[in-house]
């Protein structure tokens, strides 16, 4: 899920990829932010890059 956030997908787009509701995605994003100490989605993107979860140019299809 974090990799989908990091590639710039909206909650709705992520929900379609994972076959869940956008509200479920929002819940997971908020919990990830809390656990990782991120104050917004942009910080989640930074964490994804810094940890090597994704690399520049990676895209989700």
Residue pairs with C-beta under 8 A, 6 or more apart in sequence:
1 14
1 18
1 25
1 28
1 29
1 32
2 32
2 44
2 47
2 48
2 53
3 48
3 53
3 54
3 58
3 60
4 13
4 14
4 17
4 18
4 60
5 14
5 29
5 32
5 41
5 44
5 45
5 48
6 44
6 45
6 48
6 49
6 53
6 54
7 54
7 58
7 59
7 60
8 45
9 17
9 60
11 22
11 25
11 26
11 29
12 22
12 25
14 22
14 25
15 21
15 22
15 24
15 25
17 60
18 25
29 41
29 44
32 38
32 44
33 39
33 40
33 41
33 43
33 44
36 43
36 44
36 47
38 44
38 46
38 47
47 53
48 54
49 55
49 56
